[in-house]
Amino acid sequence: MSEDPFFSLSEDSTWNACIGQQGDELHYVEGYLEAASELANAVIDKNMLDKRDTLVLPILYNARHAIELVLKYVAGQLFDCGVLAQRHPANHDIKGLWDHLVAADVADEAIRNHLKALERFVISLDRIDDDGQELRYHVNRDGETSLKGESLANIVVIRDNLKELSSVVDGLMHRMIGFVAERKSGTYTARCSRADLREIAGMMPPLADWGTEAFTEAKNAVKERFSLNNAQFSKAIDAIKGNREFNGMIGGEIDLPYLLDDEVMLVVEQWRALHADRAEKEPEVVEGSRFRSADLIANIKKRRECVDALSGTITSHEAADLEALFYLGRGDFFPELFEERAAAYLETIGDDAELRARTARMLDKTNLLACLERGARRAGRLSLAEQLSAPPVEKIAPQNDASSQATA
């Protein structure tokens, strides 16, 4: 046959798998670990007693290779973002690689904990196969029988521990993805990652209580948990105070570049007027036949009135801040980038027509209130967030003289 036996494709694309340039580094880790688990489950669930002795080898090898790959992934990511000064030698020594990462004492509590949880799996497989050869070949490089110090392995025990290994590896991979992304925010110290600083901010009392016993107790707890000396603790506190989100967590307030809290509430007031018919209603699917031109015209008119009400109040600078606040609340970027993102939005607002259009688009967003509230919290405007989360105050219509006298 002329067709490639493994890489030719059929007319049915259902089972086409992405590899190579369409694949992903983490697919290798997940694939080998999933293969180990699936094989162990198959042997037990299908009562494949006659295949215990053959399938146990690829089960264990796949588990070992998955550990090797995840350690190399972590080491590579840490080197690329400048945390590791040098790469580990390119070999199959999982214990040496694990030791290399532990010795680096990475400034991230979660990564250190995940590596610690991985220790017993590394030690177990390194003990029987320290170079990745013994589980692959019957005879090792020294010409001796592989695994000669072992006689039995229980597949049920292996399967149960593969579940824990999968959880540890998954946690380590996801934390590395988050860690690398957080480094780009610039919020970290030599001993604390951004995630650590968030935890520390959550452990500290409100700023009003600093200088009290509550502060001293929190300080000692933070130093013990994160193994910080006084200087390292001080640097962590400085980083927290300089961060919009974390400063807000300890009760601080940081102004937005141009937008005032009252101006945000004016926007929300017009948003509520435009979406009055949505108040306390569940989302629903509306059939096209139920739309009426009169309703559309009324909505367009109301929309124009709401935009008019904000004209002269919301300038292009304030509109840019508002847009940044909305997308911050949606989770599109770190609070550290607020000023940069607002400046980028400002550059795209060229004239009054564009300003009106952008204001209208903000008012059209049904999730505007929720995103502004989350954005305010992340931007360090807690007082604004509280106003946004409070129920709207009903306005009492003024009475004319005649009605007042009648009531009296």
Sequence and secondary structure as in RCSB ss.txt:
>XXXX:A:sequence
MSEDPFFSLSEDSTWNACIGQQGDELHYVEGYLEAASELANAVIDKNMLDKRDTLVLPILYNARHAIELVLKYVA
GQLFDCGVLAQRHPANHDIKGLWDHLVAADVADEAIRNHLKALERFVISLDRIDDDGQELRYHVNRDGETSLKGE
SLANIVVIRDNLKELSSVVDGLMHRMIGFVAERKSGTYTARCSRADLREIAGMMPPLADWGTEAFTEAKNAVKER
FSLNNAQFSKAIDAIKGNREFNGMIGGEIDLPYLLDDEVMLVVEQWRALHADRAEKEPEVVEGSRFRSADLIANI
KKRRECVDALSGTITSHEAADLEALFYLGRGDFFPELFEERAAAYLETIGDDAELRARTARMLDKTNLLACLERG
ARRAGRLSLAEQLSAPPVEKIAPQNDASSQATA
>XXXX:A:secstr
  S TTT   S  TT    GGGS HHHHHHHHHHHHHHHHHHHHHTT GGGHHHHHHHHHHHHHHHHHHHHHHHH
HHHHHTTSSSS   SSS HHHHHHHHHHHT S HHHHHHHHHHHHHHHHHHHH SSS TTT SB TTSSBTTTT 
    HHHHHHHHHHHHHHHHHHHHHHHHHHHHHTTT   SS  HHHHHHHHHHS  GGGTTSHHHHHHHHHHHHH
HT  HHHHHHHHHHHHTSHHHHHHTT     SS  HHHHHHHHHHHHHHTGGGTT       GGG  HHHHHHHH
HHHHHHHHHHTTTS HHHHHHHHHHHHHHTTSS GGGHHHHHHHHHHT  SHHHHHHHHHHHHH TTHHHHHHHH
HHHTT HHHHHHHHS          HHHHHHH 
